[in-house]
Amino acid sequence: MSVSFQEPVPEAVRLSPRLLLIDPIRVLPSLLIPLAGVLVAGGFSPRSFIWAAFGVAGSVLYAVVRWATFSYTITGGRLELSRAFIGRSTRVIPLERIRGVDVTTPFLHRLLGLAVLKLDTGAGGDKQEGELDGITVEEAERLRAVLLARHGVATQEEREQPVAAPHDHVFLRAPKAWLRYGPLSGAFLFTPFALVAGVVGLAFQWGGELGLDEDDAVAVGSWLWGHPLLLIGGAVALVVLMPFLGAAMYAVFNWNFVLFGRGDHLVAERGLVNRRVVSLERRRIRGYEIAESPLERQAGVARLWAVVTGLGDSETRGQLLPVAPRAAVDDIAAEAVGPFSEALRPHPPAARRRRLFRAIAPWAVSALVLYVLGHTIIGVIATVLAVAGIALGLDRYRSLGHTYDGTRLSVRSGSLRRAQAVVERRAVVGWTIRQTWFQRRAGLVTVIAGVGAGSGGYKAIDAGETQAAAFAAEVTPDWMAPFLKR
């Protein structure tokens, strides 16, 4: 979809009046319990219905006031968000500080041709600094072009950095066959248990409003405990539902996933009910991170995030690929961010002993204590977990590694979530070397590359003392020279 650039006008602009059809509906869920209480307390009399009607009318009036008192203006190189009711408040966001513009279209918004535009300046942590909830889709696209079409923002180093891929290029359209990878992701695999936990939480939260108390909860728990077959059957049903609901949730969040280039931005578009479009500036991308769970590794799939400077909510906004075949992840990482094929350097055998000890010892000690206290069944479970810790510790050791190819450095660690980060050397802003008492006895250290992007630092865990110093000196020799001489 081509977007023509229009010079912004300084007049204040309101959100679309169609938003008034959405706001009251969004408020209604929070009014259900109070309205039900009014009706029950009034015995469903005509007067109680009148009071309930007043409550609904009040929510509509509140939505109208919010719409009428909010406006936005783009003028003088800044975006102004103003709200004037009793007092007047104005939030001013310089356009040069805007790092990203995301456009989402929730279900109700999509029915009315509306969108939500969110701004990220990198100054608000994991929260967007500005939001326009209820503008037309056309206005959202126009504002995206206006807000991102700024000049003179990049540093000289960023201007000289070549773009990794041509403009307006589609990197990938996820095929429908990838929906089968949804159950492999832990975030979606345990959806049935998350739903049950949510229902239980709501029951405890609203139990008092519904006339329930703790005695009722104890009675239900006792009844279930007295019917073990029903309890076991429910657990089996949840396990059976895991892959199906996992695939469904994967489809809801990543339906018709597309990654493409638009101007000097990488754009990821996804979602079934809530369609989301996320833009990332290429010149602020400093690398990428690949994450895999054990199930994903066995299936040959992984997830991909971009390491971006000043990016809020990087876990969501920085994602370049959901669960996808590892070959596709490597290709997209190389094409959209930059190639990296250097083999990781293994860590010393002392790191393997340390990984094994940390995976086995806690469960072994727990099992011994449980046996002494007479809790044999739980002790057997702890023993099984201690034995399983052998495989976990060995896998954690095999995952350790670091390297540097002259342009980018890479570190990897983890087992249940194995993550490998690849970061440009220019992104490194400092080093932190940590050594606990146990590491000192083993001759190991953890060296952390401080990066002004992504998670803020990437660790080479349990590297050899000489190995860690050589790694830091190889990446930034000028910084480390005084310390090595000393």
Secondary structure in CASP SS format (residue, H / E / C, confidence):
PFRMAT SS
TARGET T0000
AUTHOR 0000-0000-0000
METHOD secondary structure of the structure
MODEL  1
M C 1.00
S C 1.00
V C 1.00
S C 1.00
F C 1.00
Q C 1.00
E C 1.00
P C 1.00
V C 1.00
P C 1.00
E C 1.00
A C 1.00
V E 1.00
R C 1.00
L C 1.00
S C 1.00
P H 1.00
R H 1.00
L H 1.00
L H 1.00
L H 1.00
I C 1.00
D H 1.00
P H 1.00
I H 1.00
R H 1.00
V H 1.00
L H 1.00
P H 1.00
S H 1.00
L H 1.00
L H 1.00
I H 1.00
P H 1.00
L H 1.00
A H 1.00
G H 1.00
V H 1.00
L H 1.00
V H 1.00
A H 1.00
G C 1.00
G C 1.00
F C 1.00
S C 1.00
P H 1.00
R H 1.00
S H 1.00
F H 1.00
I H 1.00
W H 1.00
A H 1.00
A H 1.00
F H 1.00
G H 1.00
V H 1.00
A H 1.00
G H 1.00
S H 1.00
V H 1.00
L H 1.00
Y H 1.00
A H 1.00
V H 1.00
V H 1.00
R H 1.00
W H 1.00
A H 1.00
T C 1.00
F E 1.00
S E 1.00
Y E 1.00
T E 1.00
I E 1.00
T E 1.00
G C 1.00
G C 1.00
R E 1.00
L E 1.00
E E 1.00
L E 1.00
S E 1.00
R E 1.00
A E 1.00
F C 1.00
I C 1.00
G C 1.00
R E 1.00
S E 1.00
T E 1.00
R E 1.00
V E 1.00
I E 1.00
P E 1.00
L H 1.00
E H 1.00
R H 1.00
I C 1.00
R C 1.00
G E 1.00
V E 1.00
D E 1.00
V E 1.00
T E 1.00
T E 1.00
P C 1.00
F H 1.00
L H 1.00
H H 1.00
R H 1.00
L H 1.00
L C 1.00
G C 1.00
L E 1.00
A E 1.00
V E 1.00
L E 1.00
K E 1.00
L E 1.00
D E 1.00
T C 1.00
G C 1.00
A C 1.00
G C 1.00
G C 1.00
D C 1.00
K C 1.00
Q C 1.00
E C 1.00
G E 1.00
E E 1.00
L E 1.00
D E 1.00
G E 1.00
I E 1.00
T E 1.00
V H 1.00
E H 1.00
E H 1.00
A H 1.00
E H 1.00
R H 1.00
L H 1.00
R H 1.00
A H 1.00
V H 1.00
L H 1.00
L H 1.00
A C 1.00
R C 1.00
H C 1.00
G C 1.00
V C 1.00
A C 1.00
T C 1.00
Q H 1.00
E H 1.00
E H 1.00
R H 1.00
E H 1.00
Q C 1.00
P C 1.00
V C 1.00
A C 1.00
A C 1.00
P C 1.00
H C 1.00
D C 1.00
H C 1.00
V E 1.00
F E 1.00
L E 1.00
R E 1.00
A C 1.00
P C 1.00
K H 1.00
A H 1.00
W H 1.00
L H 1.00
R H 1.00
Y H 1.00
G H 1.00
P H 1.00
L H 1.00
S C 1.00
G H 1.00
A H 1.00
F H 1.00
L H 1.00
F C 1.00
T H 1.00
P H 1.00
F H 1.00
A H 1.00
L H 1.00
V H 1.00
A H 1.00
G H 1.00
V H 1.00
V H 1.00
G H 1.00
L H 1.00
A H 1.00
F H 1.00
Q H 1.00
W H 1.00
G C 1.00
G C 1.00
E C 1.00
L C 1.00
G C 1.00
L C 1.00
D C 1.00
E H 1.00
D H 1.00
D H 1.00
A H 1.00
V H 1.00
A H 1.00
V H 1.00
G H 1.00
S H 1.00
W H 1.00
L H 1.00
W H 1.00
G C 1.00
H C 1.00
P H 1.00
L H 1.00
L H 1.00
L H 1.00
I H 1.00
G H 1.00
G H 1.00
A H 1.00
V H 1.00
A H 1.00
L H 1.00
V H 1.00
V H 1.00
L H 1.00
M H 1.00
P H 1.00
F H 1.00
L H 1.00
G H 1.00
A H 1.00
A H 1.00
M H 1.00
Y H 1.00
A H 1.00
V H 1.00
F H 1.00
N H 1.00
W C 1.00
N C 1.00
F C 1.00
V E 1.00
L E 1.00
F E 1.00
G E 1.00
R E 1.00
G C 1.00
D C 1.00
H E 1.00
L E 1.00
V E 1.00
A E 1.00
E E 1.00
R E 1.00
G C 1.00
L C 1.00
V C 1.00
N C 1.00
R E 1.00
R E 1.00
V E 1.00
V E 1.00
S E 1.00
L E 1.00
E E 1.00
R H 1.00
R H 1.00
R H 1.00
I E 1.00
R E 1.00
G E 1.00
Y E 1.00
E E 1.00
I E 1.00
A E 1.00
E E 1.00
S C 1.00
P H 1.00
L H 1.00
E H 1.00
R H 1.00
Q H 1.00
A H 1.00
G C 1.00
V E 1.00
A E 1.00
R E 1.00
L E 1.00
W E 1.00
A E 1.00
V E 1.00
V E 1.00
T E 1.00
G C 1.00
L C 1.00
G C 1.00
D C 1.00
S H 1.00
E H 1.00
T H 1.00
R H 1.00
G C 1.00
Q E 1.00
L E 1.00
L E 1.00
P E 1.00
V E 1.00
A E 1.00
P E 1.00
R H 1.00
A H 1.00
A H 1.00
V H 1.00
D H 1.00
D H 1.00
I H 1.00
A H 1.00
A H 1.00
E H 1.00
A H 1.00
V H 1.00
G C 1.00
P C 1.00
F C 1.00
S C 1.00
E C 1.00
A C 1.00
L C 1.00
R E 1.00
P C 1.00
H C 1.00
P C 1.00
P H 1.00
A H 1.00
A H 1.00
R H 1.00
R H 1.00
R H 1.00
R H 1.00
L H 1.00
F H 1.00
R H 1.00
A H 1.00
I H 1.00
A H 1.00
P H 1.00
W H 1.00
A H 1.00
V H 1.00
S H 1.00
A H 1.00
L H 1.00
V H 1.00
L H 1.00
Y H 1.00
V H 1.00
L H 1.00
G C 1.00
H C 1.00
T H 1.00
I H 1.00
I H 1.00
G H 1.00
V H 1.00
I H 1.00
A H 1.00
T H 1.00
V H 1.00
L H 1.00
A H 1.00
V H 1.00
A H 1.00
G H 1.00
I H 1.00
A H 1.00
L H 1.00
G H 1.00
L H 1.00
D H 1.00
R H 1.00
Y H 1.00
R H 1.00
S H 1.00
L C 1.00
G E 1.00
H E 1.00
T E 1.00
Y E 1.00
D C 1.00
G C 1.00
T C 1.00
R E 1.00
L E 1.00
S E 1.00
V E 1.00
R E 1.00
S E 1.00
G C 1.00
S C 1.00
L C 1.00
R C 1.00
R E 1.00
A E 1.00
Q E 1.00
A E 1.00
V E 1.00
V E 1.00
E E 1.00
R H 1.00
R H 1.00
A H 1.00
V E 1.00
V E 1.00
G E 1.00
W E 1.00
T E 1.00
I E 1.00
R E 1.00
Q C 1.00
T C 1.00
W H 1.00
F H 1.00
Q H 1.00
R H 1.00
R H 1.00
A H 1.00
G C 1.00
L E 1.00
V E 1.00
T E 1.00
V E 1.00
I E 1.00
A E 1.00
G E 1.00
V E 1.00
G C 1.00
A E 1.00
G C 1.00
S C 1.00
G C 1.00
G E 1.00
Y E 1.00
K E 1.00
A E 1.00
I E 1.00
D E 1.00
A E 1.00
G E 1.00
E H 1.00
T H 1.00
Q H 1.00
A H 1.00
A H 1.00
A H 1.00
F H 1.00
A H 1.00
A H 1.00
E H 1.00
V H 1.00
T C 1.00
P H 1.00
D H 1.00
W H 1.00
M H 1.00
A H 1.00
P H 1.00
F H 1.00
L H 1.00
K H 1.00
R C 1.00
END
